[in-house]
């Protein structure tokens, strides 16, 4: 594939233009972003009145999220107006594919940059990315700082400097203050820094992060102390079910990575045969889960395979997807990747998990933070088919729009 600089700009601008059209048409392909906007819009409106009024309202509604985004949004909107702020956020969101592209170039230095550029643009096909951009939810704002932290971490791997470490910590800290679940990736970075930094630098890093996260710890001490019960879900939304998380993550791992493997099924077969004993153990475990683990289909969240199983009134679709996703994880498993997968799983330990939590986070984290494994070899050998990948994600976007438009 050969793309000159102007063609890249045209493709990128086309992605931005598609967001503008979606904003005009009110695209809600994630299903929940429009409702989220209606709820959280009240926070911005109260901060527009005054900071004190906004804080009091935020506390009175029992919110466990940080108010940082809403404070900043109200400040910008007060100066520039609602419409300007709305489209400003849309353009800020469009920085995510660009930063993702930069990160991919830093990791895959031997791959054709045009392929990496086209891979980065699949973010524009994410229903959740698009809906967050259109309805001004916090998701995109947090993931901008996450992918910036990844970019600086990749710089750190190339060149161990204090600047790269500090910027990595700075960006992930902002992401955490917008969406708390990104704190798990700070642990990933710390483990990596620990391997190469001298003792004095480690103590300095611990001191710095302690200072940064004092407000965070205080805030979430209050969160866990109150342990808010969401009556609309009929129970404690914040109960922990790790097995459920693993099943959902595995099914979504299959969903988001399967188009990368389309040209490589023969190699997958060889890998599975090579690890046949482990695969049989996993098969036995999933058999036990099928017969003995209660999977509720009539639930919120869970992702696309849960929804399909719910429609068919059979949990087998979800479990098969989780099983196949687990096999794909197995053939990519090593010490580094195991930590990445654990971060993604433990980022969302609560019972109710929405697919939007992993989209586009999962594909971005897997492509930039994992090492070796079959998926990375496929990319390094240029054995992906962009036509299949784009067809897959375009189809997903179309189906998402149809599903939620008909549901309404």
QUIZIBEL-V290976 format. One record per pair of residues at least 4 apart in sequence whose C-alpha atoms are under 8 Angstrom apart, sorted by the first residue. I is the first residue (numbers start at 1). GAP is how many residues later the second one is. D is the distance in whole Angstrom. If there is no record, write none. Layout:
BEGIN
I;GAP;D + I;GAP;D
END
This chain:
BEGIN
1;113;6 + 1;114;7 + 2;112;7 + 3;4;6 + 3;5;6 + 3;111;6 + 4;4;6 + 5;4;6 + 6;4;6 + 7;4;6 + 8;4;6 + 8;109;8 + 9;4;6 + 10;4;6 + 11;4;6 + 12;4;7 + 12;109;7 + 13;4;6 + 14;4;6 + 15;4;7 + 15;79;8 + 15;106;8 + 15;109;6 + 16;4;6 + 16;75;7 + 16;78;6 + 17;4;6 + 18;4;6 + 19;4;6 + 19;71;7 + 19;111;7 + 19;114;7 + 19;115;7 + 20;4;6 + 20;67;8 + 20;70;8 + 21;4;6 + 22;4;6 + 22;5;5 + 22;108;8 + 22;112;7 + 23;4;6 + 23;111;5 + 23;112;8 + 26;108;7 + 27;103;8 + 27;104;6 + 27;107;7 + 27;374;8 + 28;4;7 + 28;5;6 + 28;6;6 + 28;99;8 + 28;103;5 + 28;106;8 + 28;373;7 + 28;376;7 + 29;98;5 + 29;99;7 + 29;101;8 + 29;102;6 + 29;368;7 + 29;371;5 + 29;372;5 + 29;375;6 + 29;376;8 + 30;97;5 + 30;98;5 + 30;101;6 + 30;326;7 + 30;370;7 + 30;371;8 + 30;374;8 + 31;373;6 + 32;4;6 + 33;4;6 + 33;98;6 + 33;99;6 + 33;102;6 + 33;104;7 + 34;4;6 + 34;97;8 + 34;101;6 + 35;4;6 + 36;4;6 + 36;101;7 + 37;4;5 + 37;98;6 + 37;99;7 + 37;100;6 + 38;4;7 + 39;4;8 + 40;4;7 + 41;4;6 + 42;4;6 + 43;4;6 + 43;11;6 + 43;14;7 + 43;15;6 + 43;27;6 + 44;4;6 + 44;10;7 + 44;26;5 + 44;27;7 + 44;29;7 + 44;30;5 + 45;4;7 + 45;9;8 + 45;29;7 + 46;4;7 + 46;5;8 + 46;7;6 + 46;8;4 + 46;11;7 + 47;4;5 + 47;5;8 + 47;6;6 + 47;7;4 + 47;8;7 + 47;23;7 + 47;24;6 + 47;27;6 + 48;6;7 + 48;26;5 + 48;27;7 + 48;30;7 + 49;4;7 + 49;5;7 + 50;4;6 + 51;4;6 + 51;20;8 + 52;4;6 + 53;4;6 + 54;4;6 + 55;4;6 + 55;12;8 + 56;4;6 + 57;4;6 + 58;4;7 + 58;5;6 + 58;9;7 + 59;4;6 + 62;166;8 + 64;156;7 + 64;159;6 + 65;113;7 + 65;114;7 + 65;115;7 + 66;111;6 + 66;112;6 + 66;113;7 + 66;114;8 + 67;4;6 + 67;111;8 + 68;4;6 + 68;109;7 + 68;110;6 + 69;4;6 + 69;69;7 + 69;109;6 + 70;4;6 + 71;4;6 + 72;4;6 + 73;4;6 + 73;12;8 + 74;4;6 + 75;4;7 + 76;4;6 + 76;5;8 + 76;9;7 + 77;4;5 + 77;5;5 + 77;7;8 + 77;8;6 + 78;4;8 + 80;4;6 + 80;5;6 + 81;4;6 + 82;4;6 + 83;4;6 + 84;4;6 + 85;4;6 + 86;4;7 + 86;48;8 + 86;50;7 + 87;4;6 + 88;4;6 + 89;4;6 + 89;44;7 + 89;47;7 + 90;4;6 + 90;43;5 + 90;44;6 + 90;46;8 + 91;4;7 + 92;4;8 + 92;49;8 + 93;36;8 + 93;40;6 + 93;47;6 + 93;48;7 + 93;51;7 + 94;4;7 + 94;30;8 + 95;4;6 + 95;49;7 + 96;4;6 + 96;27;8 + 96;44;8 + 96;47;8 + 96;48;6 + 96;51;7 + 97;4;6 + 97;23;5 + 97;24;6 + 97;25;8 + 97;26;6 + 97;27;7 + 98;4;6 + 98;22;7 + 99;4;6 + 99;45;8 + 99;48;7 + 99;49;7 + 99;52;8 + 100;4;6 + 100;20;6 + 100;47;6 + 100;51;8 + 100;264;7 + 101;4;6 + 101;15;6 + 101;16;6 + 101;18;8 + 101;19;5 + 102;4;6 + 102;49;7 + 103;4;6 + 103;44;8 + 103;47;7 + 103;48;5 + 103;51;7 + 103;265;7 + 104;4;6 + 104;12;6 + 104;16;8 + 104;263;8 + 104;264;6 + 105;4;6 + 105;8;7 + 105;11;7 + 106;45;8 + 106;48;7 + 106;49;7 + 107;47;7 + 107;261;7 + 108;272;7 + 110;270;7 + 111;4;7 + 111;5;7 + 111;268;8 + 111;269;6 + 111;270;8 + 111;271;7 + 112;4;7 + 113;4;6 + 114;4;6 + 115;4;6 + 115;271;8 + 116;4;6 + 117;4;7 + 118;4;7 + 118;268;8 + 119;267;8 + 121;4;8 + 122;4;7 + 122;268;7 + 122;271;7 + 123;6;7 + 123;237;7 + 124;5;7 + 124;6;7 + 125;4;8 + 125;5;7 + 125;268;6 + 125;269;6 + 125;272;6 + 126;4;6 + 126;233;7 + 126;234;7 + 126;267;7 + 126;271;7 + 127;4;6 + 127;270;6 + 127;273;7 + 127;274;8 + 128;4;6 + 128;228;6 + 128;231;6 + 128;232;7 + 129;4;6 + 129;10;8 + 129;11;6 + 129;230;7 + 129;231;7 + 130;4;6 + 131;4;6 + 131;5;8 + 132;4;5 + 132;5;5 + 132;6;7 + 132;7;6 + 132;8;6 + 133;4;7 + 133;7;7 + 137;4;8 + 138;4;6 + 138;40;7 + 138;41;7 + 139;4;6 + 139;40;7 + 140;4;6 + 141;4;7 + 141;34;8 + 141;37;8 + 142;4;6 + 142;32;7 + 142;33;5 + 142;34;7 + 142;36;6 + 142;37;6 + 143;4;6 + 143;32;7 + 143;218;7 + 144;4;6 + 144;31;8 + 145;4;6 + 145;26;5 + 145;27;6 + 145;29;7 + 145;30;5 + 146;4;6 + 146;25;7 + 146;26;6 + 146;29;6 + 146;36;7 + 147;4;6 + 147;217;8 + 148;4;6 + 148;20;7 + 148;23;6 + 148;24;8 + 149;4;6 + 149;18;7 + 149;19;4 + 149;20;7 + 149;21;8 + 149;22;5 + 149;23;5 + 150;4;6 + 150;18;7 + 150;218;7 + 150;219;8 + 151;4;6 + 151;17;8 + 152;4;6 + 152;12;5 + 152;13;7 + 152;15;6 + 152;16;5 + 153;4;6 + 153;11;7 + 153;12;7 + 153;15;6 + 153;36;8 + 154;4;6 + 155;4;6 + 155;5;8 + 155;9;6 + 156;4;5 + 156;5;6 + 156;8;5 + 156;9;7 + 160;4;7 + 160;5;8 + 161;4;7 + 162;4;6 + 163;4;6 + 164;4;6 + 165;4;6 + 166;4;6 + 167;4;6 + 168;4;6 + 169;4;6 + 169;17;7 + 169;40;8 + 170;4;6 + 171;4;6 + 172;4;6 + 172;10;7 + 172;11;7 + 172;13;8 + 172;14;7 + 173;4;6 + 173;10;7 + 173;13;8 + 173;39;7 + 173;40;8 + 174;4;6 + 175;4;6 + 175;5;7 + 175;7;6 + 176;4;4 + 176;5;7 + 176;6;5 + 176;7;5 + 177;39;7 + 181;166;5 + 181;167;7 + 182;4;7 + 182;165;7 + 183;4;7 + 183;164;8 + 184;4;7 + 184;159;6 + 184;162;7 + 184;163;6 + 185;4;6 + 185;158;6 + 186;4;6 + 187;4;6 + 188;4;6 + 188;151;7 + 188;152;7 + 188;155;7 + 189;4;6 + 190;4;6 + 191;4;7 + 192;4;7 + 193;4;6 + 193;9;8 + 194;8;7 + 197;4;6 + 197;5;6 + 198;4;6 + 199;4;6 + 200;4;6 + 201;4;6 + 202;4;6 + 203;4;6 + 204;4;6 + 205;4;6 + 206;4;6 + 207;4;6 + 208;4;6 + 209;4;6 + 210;4;6 + 212;4;8 + 213;4;6 + 214;4;6 + 215;4;6 + 216;4;6 + 217;4;6 + 218;4;7 + 219;4;6 + 220;4;6 + 221;4;6 + 222;4;6 + 223;4;6 + 223;5;8 + 224;4;8 + 227;11;7 + 228;8;7 + 228;9;8 + 228;10;8 + 229;6;6 + 229;7;5 + 229;8;6 + 229;9;8 + 230;4;7 + 230;5;6 + 230;6;6 + 230;7;6 + 231;4;6 + 231;5;8 + 233;4;7 + 237;113;7 + 237;114;6 + 237;115;6 + 238;112;5 + 238;113;6 + 238;114;8 + 239;110;8 + 239;111;5 + 239;112;6 + 240;109;5 + 240;110;5 + 240;111;6 + 241;4;6 + 241;108;6 + 241;109;6 + 241;110;6 + 242;4;6 + 242;103;8 + 242;104;8 + 242;107;6 + 243;4;6 + 244;4;6 + 244;107;7 + 245;4;6 + 245;100;6 + 245;101;8 + 245;103;7 + 245;104;6 + 245;105;8 + 245;106;8 + 245;108;8 + 246;4;6 + 246;99;6 + 247;4;6 + 247;72;7 + 247;75;5 + 248;4;6 + 248;54;6 + 248;55;7 + 248;74;7 + 249;4;6 + 249;73;8 + 249;95;8 + 249;96;6 + 250;4;6 + 250;71;7 + 250;72;5 + 250;73;7 + 250;74;8 + 250;75;5 + 250;76;5 + 250;79;8 + 251;4;6 + 251;54;7 + 251;67;7 + 251;68;8 + 251;70;5 + 251;71;4 + 251;72;7 + 251;73;8 + 251;74;5 + 251;75;8 + 252;4;6 + 252;51;7 + 252;52;8 + 252;70;8 + 252;73;7 + 252;103;8 + 252;106;8 + 253;4;6 + 253;72;6 + 253;76;8 + 253;109;7 + 254;4;5 + 254;67;7 + 254;68;7 + 254;70;7 + 254;71;4 + 254;72;8 + 254;74;7 + 255;70;8 + 256;106;8 + 256;107;7 + 257;4;7 + 257;106;7 + 258;4;7 + 259;129;6 + 259;130;5 + 259;133;7 + 260;115;7 + 260;118;8 + 260;124;6 + 260;125;7 + 260;129;7 + 261;4;6 + 261;114;8 + 261;117;8 + 261;123;7 + 262;122;8 + 262;123;8 + 262;126;8 + 263;120;7 + 263;121;7 + 263;122;7 + 264;4;6 + 264;114;8 + 264;119;8 + 265;4;6 + 266;4;6 + 267;4;6 + 268;4;6 + 268;63;8 + 269;4;6 + 270;4;6 + 271;4;6 + 271;60;6 + 272;4;6 + 272;7;7 + 272;55;8 + 272;59;7 + 275;4;6 + 276;4;6 + 277;4;6 + 278;4;6 + 279;4;6 + 279;48;7 + 280;4;6 + 281;4;6 + 282;4;6 + 282;41;8 + 283;4;6 + 283;40;7 + 284;4;6 + 285;4;6 + 286;4;6 + 286;33;7 + 286;37;7 + 287;4;6 + 288;4;6 + 288;5;7 + 289;4;5 + 289;5;8 + 290;26;8 + 290;29;7 + 295;20;7 + 297;9;7 + 297;10;8 + 297;12;7 + 297;13;5 + 297;16;7 + 297;18;7 + 298;12;7 + 300;52;6 + 300;53;8 + 300;54;8 + 301;5;8 + 301;51;6 + 301;52;5 + 301;53;4 + 301;54;7 + 302;4;6 + 302;5;7 + 302;50;7 + 302;51;6 + 302;52;6 + 302;53;6 + 303;4;6 + 303;50;8 + 303;51;6 + 303;52;5 + 304;4;6 + 304;51;7 + 305;4;6 + 305;12;7 + 305;13;5 + 305;16;7 + 306;4;6 + 306;9;8 + 306;11;8 + 306;12;5 + 307;4;6 + 308;4;6 + 308;9;7 + 308;10;8 + 309;4;6 + 309;5;5 + 309;6;5 + 309;7;7 + 309;8;5 + 309;9;6 + 310;4;7 + 310;5;7 + 315;4;6 + 316;4;6 + 317;4;6 + 318;4;6 + 319;4;6 + 320;4;6 + 321;4;6 + 322;4;6 + 323;4;6 + 324;4;6 + 325;4;6 + 326;4;6 + 327;4;6 + 328;4;7 + 329;4;6 + 331;42;7 + 331;43;6 + 332;5;7 + 332;40;7 + 332;41;4 + 332;42;5 + 332;43;7 + 333;4;6 + 333;5;6 + 333;40;6 + 334;4;6 + 334;38;8 + 334;39;7 + 335;4;7 + 336;4;7 + 336;34;7 + 336;35;7 + 337;4;6 + 337;32;8 + 337;33;5 + 337;34;6 + 338;4;6 + 339;4;6 + 340;4;6 + 340;25;8 + 340;26;8 + 340;29;7 + 340;30;7 + 341;4;6 + 342;4;6 + 343;4;6 + 344;4;7 + 344;18;7 + 345;4;7 + 348;5;7 + 353;4;7 + 354;4;8 + 355;4;6 + 356;4;8 + 357;4;7 + 358;4;5 + 359;4;7 + 360;4;6 + 361;4;6 + 362;4;6 + 363;4;6 + 364;4;6 + 365;4;5 + 365;5;7 + 366;4;5 + 367;9;8 + 370;6;8 + 371;5;7 + 372;4;5 + 372;5;6 + 373;4;6 + 374;4;6 + 375;4;6 + 376;4;6 + 377;4;6 + 378;4;6 + 378;5;5 + 378;6;7 + 379;4;6 + 379;5;6 + 385;4;6 + 386;4;6 + 387;4;6 + 388;4;6 + 389;4;6 + 390;4;6 + 391;4;6 + 392;4;6 + 393;4;6 + 394;4;6 + 395;4;6 + 396;4;6 + 397;4;6 + 398;4;6 + 399;4;6 + 400;4;6 + 401;4;6 + 402;4;6 + 403;4;6 + 404;4;6
END
